[in-house]
Amino acid sequence: MKKKLLFLVFLFLIFGVFMGIRYVYLSQSKQEGRIQILSSPNANVIIDGKALGKTPFESVLPKGQYSIKLVADSIEASDSASWEGTVAVEADASTFVSREIGVNDITSSGVIMTVQPIDTKSAKKNTGQIEVQTQPDGSIVYLDDEEQGIAPLVALDVEGGDHELSVFSPGFFRRSQRIKIEPGYKILAHYKLAVDPSHKKVEKKPKSEIASDEASLTTPTPVVSTRPLLSISINTTDTGWLRVRYEPTLSASEAAKVEPGDRFDVLEEKTGWYKIEYAKGQTGWISTQYTTIESN
């Protein structure tokens, strides 16, 4: 009887060890995440040197870092039209890659979004986080069309659910992406913007003018004239309005919004900015990029 009892105990121990090993193995084998890749035009997908298909592409990969290369699959695309980068795949999460492949780097744009778990103890209930990096650095970040600040930027306690994340910088095309915030997770978004060829570049002043400007800094402050410098009208914008700021800088807070077609007298001018009276007794600054000088 005693031998049978010892034998049963031995069997239970063997069974326990087996189940423990099986649990560990299954836990490790589930360390996988999903990756989705989109591109325009369609492209061949090469991951860690292996051709795995074409966009749109979706697959499940073990957790880790991957080198991804997209080679445009179009007779209209340049031979050099390709993109290559490193992305992270997290367990039980999704990684999203979207690229607009141009003929060169400055005409190409895209976004890479990866998901990482956050410490839920330090986060509010039913919220997540967003971390945004941009190229060029210093781009303006919008969430649901509300300005959040200048990249690089971290938005904490973002309500779970669907949102629109947009990035814009003067001289570049605006890029937007629909996202879904999962409570307890952070979205790391890296935006690459394409240059807008229609953007007017600021011409360099001749040295004689620069010297004149420097000399003017040492002269006494002139009497400010109340007569408007010039009159301008607001151009059409991607958002359907133009932001008025308290100071002539992109980091300044919003004072108001003006609409395309509105006309104003310019009270003061600084490089890239006009000061206007947008309402009676209320003044602010607007970007000169979105205005047209009206003829007298």
NUDRENPA-370338 format. One line per field, with one value per residue (C-alpha): residue number from 1; residue in three letters; x, y, z. Coordinates in nm, 4 decimals, decimal comma. Last residue first. Layout:
! NUDRENPA-370338
i: (NUM;...)
aa: (ala;...)
east: (X;...)
north: (Y;...)
up: (Z;...)
This chain:
! NUDRENPA-370338
i: (296;295;294;293;292;291;290;289;288;287;286;285;284;283;282;281;280;279;278;277;276;275;274;273;272;271;270;269;268;267;266;265;264;263;262;261;260;259;258;257;256;255;254;253;252;251;250;249;248;247;246;245;244;243;242;241;240;239;238;237;236;235;234;233;232;231;230;229;228;227;226;225;224;223;222;221;220;219;218;217;216;215;214;213;212;211;210;209;208;207;206;205;204;203;202;201;200;199;198;197;196;195;194;193;192;191;190;189;188;187;186;185;184;183;182;181;180;179;178;177;176;175;174;173;172;171;170;169;168;167;166;165;164;163;162;161;160;159;158;157;156;155;154;153;152;151;150;149;148;147;146;145;144;143;142;141;140;139;138;137;136;135;134;133;132;131;130;129;128;127;126;125;124;123;122;121;120;119;118;117;116;115;114;113;112;111;110;109;108;107;106;105;104;103;102;101;100;99;98;97;96;95;94;93;92;91;90;89;88;87;86;85;84;83;82;81;80;79;78;77;76;75;74;73;72;71;70;69;68;67;66;65;64;63;62;61;60;59;58;57;56;55;54;53;52;51;50;49;48;47;46;45;44;43;42;41;40;39;38;37;36;35;34;33;32;31;30;29;28;27;26;25;24;23;22;21;20;19;18;17;16;15;14;13;12;11;10;9;8;7;6;5;4;3;2;1)
aa: (asn;ser;glu;ile;thr;thr;tyr;gln;thr;ser;ile;trp;gly;thr;gln;gly;lys;ala;tyr;glu;ile;lys;tyr;trp;gly;thr;lys;glu;glu;leu;val;asp;phe;arg;asp;gly;pro;glu;val;lys;ala;ala;glu;ser;ala;ser;leu;thr;pro;glu;tyr;arg;val;arg;leu;trp;gly;thr;asp;thr;thr;asn;ile;ser;ile;ser;leu;leu;pro;arg;thr;ser;val;val;pro;thr;pro;thr;thr;leu;ser;ala;glu;asp;ser;ala;ile;glu;ser;lys;pro;lys;lys;glu;val;lys;lys;his;ser;pro;asp;val;ala;leu;lys;tyr;his;ala;leu;ile;lys;tyr;gly;pro;glu;ile;lys;ile;arg;gln;ser;arg;arg;phe;phe;gly;pro;ser;phe;val;ser;leu;glu;his;asp;gly;gly;glu;val;asp;leu;ala;val;leu;pro;ala;ile;gly;gln;glu;glu;asp;asp;leu;tyr;val;ile;ser;gly;asp;pro;gln;thr;gln;val;glu;ile;gln;gly;thr;asn;lys;lys;ala;ser;lys;thr;asp;ile;pro;gln;val;thr;met;ile;val;gly;ser;ser;thr;ile;asp;asn;val;gly;ile;glu;arg;ser;val;phe;thr;ser;ala;asp;ala;glu;val;ala;val;thr;gly;glu;trp;ser;ala;ser;asp;ser;ala;glu;ile;ser;asp;ala;val;leu;lys;ile;ser;tyr;gln;gly;lys;pro;leu;val;ser;glu;phe;pro;thr;lys;gly;leu;ala;lys;gly;asp;ile;ile;val;asn;ala;asn;pro;ser;ser;leu;ile;gln;ile;arg;gly;glu;gln;lys;ser;gln;ser;leu;tyr;val;tyr;arg;ile;gly;met;phe;val;gly;phe;ile;leu;phe;leu;phe;val;leu;phe;leu;leu;lys;lys;lys;met)
east: (-0,4599;-0,3786;-0,4399;-0,1471;-0,2337;-0,2186;-0,1522;0,2262;0,2156;0,1380;-0,1061;-0,0490;-0,2995;-0,5060;-0,8291;-0,9763;-1,2549;-1,1944;-0,9220;-0,6947;-0,3895;-0,0195;0,1493;0,4099;0,6848;0,9552;0,7768;0,5092;0,2849;-0,0657;-0,1614;-0,5133;-0,7467;-0,9556;-1,1415;-1,1524;-1,0446;-1,1618;-1,0078;-0,9463;-0,8787;-0,6142;-0,4298;-0,1287;0,2269;0,4544;0,4269;0,5688;0,4546;0,2722;-0,0932;-0,1762;-0,4434;-0,5117;-0,6289;-0,9474;-1,0741;-0,8268;-0,6316;-0,6151;-0,7677;-0,6013;-0,6721;-0,6739;-0,4172;-0,4023;-0,0818;0,1280;-0,1821;-0,1603;-0,1241;0,2405;0,4848;0,7326;1,0823;1,2957;1,6401;1,8950;2,1189;1,8907;1,8622;2,2260;2,1616;1,8754;2,0920;2,3693;2,1175;1,9947;2,3487;2,4177;2,1327;1,8342;1,7830;1,4573;1,2074;1,0890;0,7384;0,5667;0,4472;0,7007;0,5406;0,8093;0,6930;0,6462;0,7862;0,5805;0,6892;0,4066;0,4537;0,1104;0,0963;-0,1188;-0,3203;-0,6504;-0,6435;-0,6305;-0,7451;-0,5791;-0,6841;-0,3891;-0,3264;-0,0405;-0,0016;0,2240;0,5423;0,6571;0,5100;0,4875;0,1869;0,1054;-0,2300;-0,3694;-0,7371;-0,9043;-1,0956;-1,1315;-0,9650;-0,9323;-0,5790;-0,4314;-0,0887;0,0167;0,3927;0,5481;0,8564;0,6941;0,5240;0,1929;-0,1479;-0,3478;-0,7059;-0,8089;-0,8950;-0,5388;-0,3057;0,0752;0,2728;0,6132;0,9259;1,1458;1,1175;1,0682;0,8379;0,8168;0,4886;0,4180;0,0548;-0,0844;-0,3772;-0,6921;-0,9745;-0,8722;-0,5989;-0,2396;0,0297;-0,0877;-0,1458;0,2284;0,2322;0,2084;0,3703;0,2156;0,3983;0,3030;0,5167;0,4066;0,4797;0,6134;0,8181;0,8883;1,1992;1,3292;1,3221;1,0881;0,8045;0,6833;0,3807;0,4302;0,2098;0,3439;0,1277;0,2465;-0,0146;-0,0153;-0,0259;0,3529;0,5288;0,6701;0,9317;1,0168;1,3427;1,3485;1,3843;1,2011;1,2086;1,1763;1,5310;1,4206;1,1639;0,7986;0,5727;0,6392;0,5170;0,6212;0,7883;1,0501;0,9636;1,2322;1,1735;1,4386;1,2723;1,2959;1,1290;0,8150;0,7462;0,5631;0,2005;0,1340;-0,0339;0,0696;-0,1117;0,1495;0,3509;0,4978;0,7545;1,0865;1,3513;1,6339;1,5129;1,1660;1,1279;0,7852;0,7415;0,5498;0,2097;0,2222;0,1335;0,2054;0,0398;0,2035;0,0284;0,2166;0,0646;0,2372;0,3786;0,4963;0,2523;0,5335;0,6826;0,3626;0,3111;0,6585;0,6235;0,2854;0,4145;0,7142;0,4840;0,2392;0,5211;0,6627;0,3176;0,2591;0,5952;0,5139;0,1686;0,3222;0,5728;0,2920;0,1033;0,4138;0,4647;0,1044;0,1426;0,4609;0,2817;0,0000)
north: (9,9316;9,5831;9,3004;9,0952;8,7283;8,5188;8,1583;8,1714;8,5024;8,3068;8,4823;8,6911;8,8359;9,1405;9,2038;9,5555;9,4846;9,1391;8,9867;9,2915;9,1726;9,1083;8,9429;8,6640;8,4986;8,7425;9,0119;9,2539;9,4915;9,6306;9,4455;9,5369;9,2417;9,0563;8,7257;8,5110;8,1927;8,1948;8,3248;8,1301;8,2708;8,3260;7,9956;7,9474;8,0210;7,7325;7,8171;8,1648;8,5236;8,5587;8,5366;8,3094;8,3232;7,9859;7,9744;7,8015;7,5357;7,2782;7,2318;7,6085;7,8545;8,1958;8,4777;8,8321;9,1057;9,4834;9,6798;9,8581;9,9889;10,3527;10,3680;10,4713;10,3703;10,6467;10,5181;10,3423;10,5036;10,3524;10,0598;9,7909;9,9841;9,9130;9,5404;9,5827;9,7990;9,5410;9,2732;9,4933;9,5412;9,1689;9,0910;8,9249;8,5532;8,4497;8,2669;7,9615;7,9522;7,6199;7,4691;7,1853;7,0598;6,8419;6,5030;6,4362;6,1412;6,0591;5,8329;5,7205;5,5359;5,4283;5,3544;5,0858;5,0462;5,1389;5,0752;5,3938;5,3461;5,5455;5,7196;5,8809;6,2309;6,3840;6,7537;6,8222;7,0107;7,3730;7,4733;7,1655;6,9461;6,6277;6,4592;6,1963;6,1118;5,9281;5,6066;5,4745;5,5105;5,8603;5,9964;6,0064;6,1304;6,2928;6,2767;6,5146;6,5394;6,7262;7,0615;7,0987;6,9355;7,1311;7,0059;6,8533;6,5182;6,5117;6,7602;6,7702;7,0653;6,9714;7,0503;6,7806;6,7298;6,4360;6,3711;6,1972;6,1390;5,9537;5,8716;5,7381;5,5288;5,5797;5,3637;5,4242;5,6775;5,5681;5,5240;5,1791;5,0791;5,0806;5,0976;4,8287;4,9126;4,9624;5,0565;5,3097;5,3899;5,6775;5,7810;6,0334;6,0400;6,3459;6,4408;6,0826;6,0289;5,9132;5,8969;5,6098;5,7024;5,4680;5,3127;5,0833;4,9551;4,7392;4,5506;4,4013;4,0619;4,0627;4,3697;4,4072;4,6782;4,8486;4,9212;5,1090;5,0862;5,2669;5,2332;5,4360;5,4200;5,2504;5,5284;5,4367;5,4391;5,0723;4,9958;4,7564;4,9983;4,8309;4,8243;4,7216;4,6125;4,5398;4,3755;4,4161;4,1588;3,9697;3,6779;3,7677;3,7483;3,8773;4,1455;4,2913;4,5342;4,5333;4,2535;3,9244;3,7756;3,8581;3,7735;4,0126;4,0728;4,1527;4,2341;4,3506;4,4201;4,7425;4,8781;5,2471;5,3641;5,1514;4,9513;4,7224;4,5440;4,3666;4,1400;4,0368;3,7202;3,6083;3,3150;3,0591;3,1803;3,1207;2,7839;2,6681;2,7905;2,6202;2,2945;2,2905;2,3417;2,0787;1,8244;1,9067;1,8647;1,5325;1,3998;1,5087;1,3506;1,0267;1,0244;1,0781;0,7852;0,5649;0,6645;0,5686;0,2368;0,1604;0,2350;0,0000)
up: (-5,2832;-5,4025;-5,1556;-5,0295;-5,0193;-4,7031;-4,6014;-4,5825;-4,3928;-4,0753;-3,8439;-3,5311;-3,2852;-3,1991;-3,0114;-2,9762;-3,2212;-3,3624;-3,5819;-3,5470;-3,7373;-3,6767;-3,9740;-3,9483;-4,1565;-4,0449;-3,8451;-3,9588;-3,7672;-3,7977;-4,1171;-4,2248;-4,2572;-4,5117;-4,4639;-4,7782;-4,6025;-4,2390;-3,9198;-3,5979;-3,2522;-2,9841;-3,0152;-2,7929;-2,9064;-3,0095;-3,3789;-3,3140;-3,3747;-3,0382;-2,9343;-3,2250;-3,4956;-3,6589;-4,0201;-4,1300;-4,3730;-4,2353;-4,5581;-4,6099;-4,8610;-4,8488;-4,6019;-4,7419;-4,6832;-4,6465;-4,6002;-4,3370;-4,1612;-4,0358;-3,6585;-3,6927;-3,4246;-3,3423;-3,4059;-3,1426;-3,1454;-3,3845;-3,2904;-3,4314;-3,7583;-3,8289;-3,8303;-4,0779;-4,3046;-4,2945;-4,3910;-4,6762;-4,8103;-4,7714;-5,0077;-4,8384;-4,8731;-5,0310;-4,8150;-5,0029;-5,1399;-5,0870;-5,4146;-5,3894;-5,0651;-4,9050;-4,7811;-4,4104;-4,2134;-3,9059;-3,6188;-3,3928;-3,0650;-2,9437;-2,5709;-2,4121;-2,0903;-2,2508;-2,6276;-2,8335;-3,1921;-3,4688;-3,7914;-3,9666;-4,0972;-4,2965;-4,3851;-4,6836;-4,6055;-4,6388;-4,3050;-4,0778;-4,0158;-3,8234;-3,7730;-3,5343;-3,5768;-3,2887;-3,2189;-2,8640;-2,5256;-2,3840;-2,3952;-2,0457;-2,1526;-2,4801;-2,5406;-2,7941;-3,0123;-3,1763;-3,1082;-2,9302;-2,8948;-3,1547;-3,1783;-3,5119;-3,3474;-3,2151;-3,3831;-3,3727;-3,5124;-3,6569;-3,4539;-3,6053;-3,9779;-3,9573;-3,6672;-3,3320;-3,1538;-2,8290;-2,7585;-2,4316;-2,3149;-2,1114;-1,9750;-1,6110;-1,5530;-1,5884;-1,3221;-1,2111;-1,5741;-1,6386;-2,0159;-2,2845;-2,6192;-2,9612;-3,2788;-3,5430;-3,8449;-4,0673;-4,4207;-4,6667;-4,9848;-5,2021;-5,0018;-5,0077;-5,3832;-5,6588;-5,4110;-5,1936;-4,9824;-4,6877;-4,4196;-4,1473;-3,8602;-3,5722;-3,3732;-3,0243;-2,8511;-2,8165;-2,9593;-3,3114;-3,3513;-3,6799;-3,8611;-4,1912;-4,5681;-4,8449;-5,2212;-5,5405;-5,6802;-6,0010;-6,0345;-6,0248;-6,3295;-6,4073;-6,0583;-5,7828;-5,5432;-5,3262;-4,9565;-4,7075;-4,3503;-4,0880;-3,7898;-3,4125;-3,1870;-3,0836;-3,3146;-3,6355;-3,7499;-4,1021;-4,3098;-4,6452;-4,8756;-5,0122;-5,1686;-5,0529;-4,8163;-4,9820;-4,7211;-4,6262;-4,2721;-4,4074;-4,7782;-4,8952;-5,2674;-5,3239;-5,4191;-5,5120;-5,2545;-4,9507;-4,6750;-4,4173;-4,1296;-3,8533;-3,5891;-3,2693;-3,1206;-2,7797;-2,7868;-2,8188;-2,4917;-2,2979;-2,4689;-2,3699;-2,0111;-1,9755;-2,1267;-1,8921;-1,5929;-1,7150;-1,7496;-1,4067;-1,2508;-1,4295;-1,3115;-0,9565;-0,9756;-1,1020;-0,8144;-0,5643;-0,7191;-0,6925;-0,3300;-0,2542;-0,4366;-0,2386;0,0900;0,0000)
